[in-house]
Amino acid sequence: MSRFGNAGNGLIRALNSWQVDLALIKETKLSERFSLQFGIQAFNIFNHVQLGDPGFDNLAFNYNVSQDQAGNTVQTLTPAATLGQIVTTNNFNNNNDNAASPNTGTGLPRQLQFMLRVRF
């Protein structure tokens, strides 16, 4: 884990995360014993992007040693390619495994789910 000098944990904070979900259900009696429920659930209804944390190498540098045309050794220190960049959403599956479903949680685009249930 990279740090600024000897600074403690929590010096750099991630962006706030918020999401608004909505669920509506309508129940209609078909008889004394049976009823029908229709429902709709909307996740992230405002389609607000949930950005993840900056990459773990956000303070890393690449150390390169090369030679110029005169044969002198040249040492360069360049920032990593993702210095300070946020390239994932909150729920991005970095390991690309099946342990975490890519279709649940915050950080996803708007999703709608419909339901039809018969109760007896």
Secondary structure, 3 states (H helix, E strand, C coil): CCCCCCCCCCCCCCCCCCCCCEEEEEEEECCCCCEEEEEEEEECCCCCCCECCCCCCCCCEEEEEEECCCCCEEEEEEECCCCCCCCCECCCCCCCCCCCCCCCCCCCCCEEEEEEEEEC
